[in-house]
Amino acid sequence: MYRIRGTVKLTSTVKKFAIVTGDDGREYFSIPSLFRFAQAYSCIRPGSSVEFDPTPTPSGWRATDVTVLSLTAKDAVPHGEEKRL
């Protein structure tokens, strides 16, 4: 499987999900358990940069094994590195 980068479009702290727009233009659904570090989910907000495995499911595409690269544009992390939270 290959990894792609994307930007968090929407998060719901009540329903515990996120929608990520991949650099390929596709939208991906994700939940906290699909993040590499579960505590990272509580830090993301729209505009956060992430990297993930695109995974097809019967109900649509999912972002799995999600890694947070930056919380905002000013926090950007060089390619190949991970944000330590």
SEFI-636383 format. One record per residue: x, y, z of N, C-alpha, C in turn. Coordinates in Angstrom, 2 decimals. Each point is the difference from the previous one (the first is absolute). Last residue first. Layout:
<rs>
X | Y | Z | X | Y | Z | X | Y | Z
...
</rs>
This chain:
<rs>
3.84 | 14.35 | 19.50 | -0.93 | 0.72 | 0.84 | 0.14 | -0.40 | 1.45
2.78 | 0.06 | -5.00 | -0.03 | -0.63 | 1.32 | -0.89 | 0.83 | 0.91
0.39 | -0.72 | -5.57 | -0.20 | 0.96 | 1.08 | -0.09 | -0.77 | 1.31
2.83 | -1.73 | -4.39 | -1.31 | -0.01 | 0.67 | -0.03 | 1.05 | 1.08
2.79 | -0.87 | -5.06 | 0.08 | 0.13 | 1.45 | -1.41 | 0.00 | 0.58
0.88 | -0.15 | -4.73 | 0.72 | -1.12 | 0.57 | 0.14 | 0.04 | 1.51
-0.64 | 4.57 | -2.65 | -0.43 | -1.30 | -0.48 | 0.86 | -1.10 | 0.61
-0.48 | 4.55 | 2.78 | 0.59 | -0.45 | -1.25 | -0.46 | -1.41 | -0.36
-3.14 | 3.28 | 2.84 | 1.09 | -0.94 | 0.27 | 0.59 | -0.44 | -1.33
-3.16 | 4.51 | 2.01 | 0.30 | -1.03 | -1.01 | 1.24 | -0.81 | 0.35
-2.71 | 3.76 | 2.18 | 0.61 | -1.12 | 0.71 | 0.48 | -1.10 | -0.95
-2.39 | 4.00 | -1.39 | 1.27 | 0.45 | 0.58 | 0.74 | -1.12 | 0.75
-4.37 | -0.71 | -1.95 | 1.03 | 0.17 | -1.04 | 1.34 | 0.41 | 0.60
-3.04 | -2.74 | 3.23 | -0.30 | 1.16 | -0.82 | 1.13 | 0.14 | -1.00
0.02 | -3.82 | 2.47 | -1.31 | 0.42 | 0.50 | -0.49 | 1.24 | -0.73
3.30 | -4.11 | -1.86 | -0.01 | 1.34 | 0.59 | -1.41 | 0.33 | 0.46
1.19 | -4.43 | -1.22 | 1.24 | 0.64 | -0.41 | 0.11 | 1.41 | 0.54
-2.63 | -4.88 | 1.36 | -0.13 | 1.46 | -0.05 | 1.36 | 0.59 | -0.35
-2.08 | -4.98 | -1.26 | 1.06 | 0.69 | 0.73 | -0.21 | 1.50 | -0.16
-3.02 | -4.96 | -0.70 | 0.17 | 1.44 | -0.19 | 1.10 | 0.55 | 0.90
-2.20 | -4.56 | -1.48 | 1.38 | 0.20 | 0.46 | 0.40 | 1.47 | -0.20
-4.14 | -0.64 | -2.81 | 0.45 | -0.87 | 1.08 | 1.47 | 0.25 | 0.29
-4.66 | 2.04 | -2.66 | 1.39 | 0.35 | 0.29 | 0.40 | -0.85 | 1.20
-4.00 | -1.13 | -3.78 | 0.42 | 0.33 | 1.36 | 1.47 | 0.41 | 0.01
-4.54 | -0.47 | -3.76 | 1.43 | -0.01 | 0.32 | 0.24 | 0.40 | 1.44
-4.69 | -2.42 | -1.45 | 0.80 | 1.13 | -0.50 | 1.45 | -0.14 | 0.44
-3.46 | -3.29 | 0.93 | -0.73 | 1.25 | 0.20 | 0.78 | 1.23 | -0.47
1.77 | -4.54 | -0.25 | -1.30 | -0.02 | -0.68 | -0.78 | 1.32 | 0.13
5.25 | 0.43 | 0.18 | -0.93 | -0.82 | 0.78 | -1.33 | -0.02 | -0.76
5.71 | 1.43 | -0.71 | -1.38 | -0.08 | -0.49 | -0.83 | -0.91 | 0.91
4.48 | 3.11 | 1.11 | -0.55 | -1.35 | 0.06 | -1.44 | -0.01 | -0.51
5.04 | 3.02 | 0.47 | -1.36 | 0.02 | -0.54 | -0.53 | -1.43 | -0.08
3.74 | 2.17 | 3.44 | -0.21 | -1.05 | -1.00 | -1.43 | 0.13 | -0.51
2.91 | 4.32 | 1.98 | -0.80 | -1.18 | 0.32 | 0.02 | -1.02 | -1.13
1.48 | 5.29 | 2.37 | 0.42 | -1.00 | -0.97 | -0.67 | -1.30 | 0.40
-0.94 | 5.71 | 0.97 | 0.15 | -1.40 | 0.40 | 0.54 | -0.84 | -1.14
-1.13 | 5.48 | 2.06 | 0.58 | -0.82 | -1.06 | 0.25 | -1.41 | 0.53
-3.70 | 4.11 | 1.40 | 1.14 | -0.83 | 0.41 | 0.45 | -0.86 | -1.18
-3.93 | 2.82 | -0.13 | 1.25 | 0.60 | -0.46 | 1.23 | -0.79 | 0.42
-4.42 | -0.39 | 2.90 | 0.03 | 0.28 | -1.43 | 1.27 | 0.76 | -0.38
0.81 | -2.77 | 4.19 | -1.10 | 0.90 | -0.31 | 0.02 | 0.25 | -1.51
2.43 | -3.40 | 4.30 | -0.20 | 0.49 | -1.37 | -1.19 | 0.94 | -0.08
1.49 | -2.39 | 4.03 | 0.72 | 1.24 | -0.30 | -0.31 | 0.56 | -1.39
-1.62 | -4.24 | 1.88 | -0.58 | 1.09 | 0.79 | 0.65 | 1.35 | -0.30
1.61 | -4.06 | -2.03 | -1.31 | 0.36 | -0.52 | -0.59 | 1.20 | 0.76
4.08 | -2.14 | 1.32 | 0.17 | 1.02 | -1.04 | -1.35 | 0.46 | -0.53
0.54 | -3.64 | 3.11 | -0.10 | 1.31 | 0.63 | 0.16 | 1.12 | -1.03
0.54 | -4.59 | -1.32 | -1.40 | 0.35 | 0.26 | -0.14 | 1.40 | 0.62
3.68 | -1.85 | -3.38 | 0.03 | 0.33 | 1.42 | -1.38 | 0.54 | 0.34
0.21 | -1.62 | -4.21 | 1.18 | -0.71 | 0.51 | 0.17 | 0.23 | 1.49
-4.87 | 0.20 | -2.20 | 1.18 | 0.86 | 0.09 | 1.15 | -0.79 | 0.61
-4.51 | -1.62 | -0.48 | 0.76 | -0.16 | -1.23 | 1.22 | 0.91 | -0.04
-3.33 | -0.01 | 3.55 | 0.75 | -1.26 | 0.05 | 0.83 | -0.24 | -1.26
-2.95 | 3.93 | 0.38 | 1.21 | 0.03 | 0.84 | 0.81 | -1.30 | 0.00
-2.81 | 0.95 | -4.39 | -0.40 | 0.04 | 1.41 | 1.27 | -0.08 | 0.85
-1.58 | 1.37 | -5.54 | 0.89 | -0.61 | 0.99 | -0.59 | 0.16 | 1.40
-0.78 | 0.59 | -5.91 | -0.59 | -0.01 | 1.33 | 1.00 | -0.64 | 0.96
0.64 | 2.71 | -4.98 | 0.20 | -1.21 | 0.79 | -0.60 | 0.19 | 1.38
0.01 | 2.20 | -5.49 | -0.27 | 0.17 | 1.42 | 0.06 | -1.35 | 0.70
2.68 | 1.96 | -4.66 | -1.04 | -0.87 | 0.55 | -0.20 | 0.31 | 1.49
3.46 | 1.98 | -2.86 | -1.31 | 0.60 | -0.17 | -1.16 | -0.81 | 0.57
4.96 | -0.66 | 0.21 | -0.56 | -0.51 | -1.25 | -1.40 | 0.54 | -0.27
2.45 | 0.85 | 4.01 | 0.63 | 0.76 | -1.07 | -0.49 | -0.47 | -1.37
-3.33 | -0.73 | 4.12 | 1.32 | -0.44 | -0.44 | 0.56 | 0.90 | -1.07
-3.55 | 0.84 | 4.13 | 0.10 | 0.13 | -1.45 | 1.42 | -0.34 | -0.39
-3.17 | -1.46 | 4.42 | 1.28 | 0.46 | -0.51 | -0.10 | 0.10 | -1.52
-3.24 | -0.33 | 4.75 | 0.01 | -0.11 | -1.45 | 1.29 | 0.63 | -0.47
-1.66 | -2.32 | 4.97 | 0.64 | 1.07 | -0.77 | -0.17 | -0.31 | -1.49
-2.29 | -1.35 | 5.32 | 0.45 | -0.35 | -1.34 | 0.66 | 1.21 | -0.65
-2.81 | -0.65 | 4.45 | 1.33 | -0.61 | -0.09 | 0.33 | -0.52 | -1.41
-3.92 | 2.50 | 2.11 | -0.18 | -1.30 | -0.66 | 1.32 | -0.73 | -0.24
0.14 | 4.21 | 2.24 | -1.17 | -0.67 | 0.57 | -0.14 | -1.40 | -0.58
3.29 | 3.02 | -1.59 | 0.40 | -0.52 | 1.30 | -1.15 | -0.75 | 0.67
1.28 | 1.02 | -5.23 | -1.12 | 0.04 | 0.93 | 0.46 | -0.62 | 1.31
2.23 | 2.43 | -4.88 | 0.08 | -0.93 | 1.14 | -1.26 | 0.16 | 0.84
2.20 | 1.25 | -5.34 | -1.05 | 0.10 | 1.00 | 0.29 | -0.99 | 1.12
3.12 | 0.72 | -3.58 | -1.05 | 0.90 | -0.45 | -1.00 | 0.29 | 1.12
5.46 | -1.55 | -0.48 | -1.25 | -0.23 | 0.73 | -1.01 | 1.06 | -0.43
3.98 | -1.75 | -3.21 | -0.33 | 1.06 | 0.94 | -1.33 | -0.33 | 0.66
4.26 | -3.10 | -2.51 | -1.28 | 0.67 | -0.13 | -0.16 | 1.05 | 1.08
3.47 | -4.17 | -2.65 | -0.19 | 1.12 | 0.92 | -1.36 | 0.63 | -0.24
1.77 | -5.33 | -0.74 | -0.19 | 1.30 | -0.63 | -0.17 | 1.05 | 1.09
2.04 | -5.45 | -0.93 | -0.49 | 1.06 | 0.89 | -0.18 | 1.27 | -0.79
-0.23 | -5.58 | -1.37 | 0.75 | 1.25 | -0.07 | -0.63 | 1.03 | 0.95
0.31 | -5.74 | -0.29 | -0.84 | 1.18 | 0.00 | 0.88 | 1.24 | 0.00
</rs>
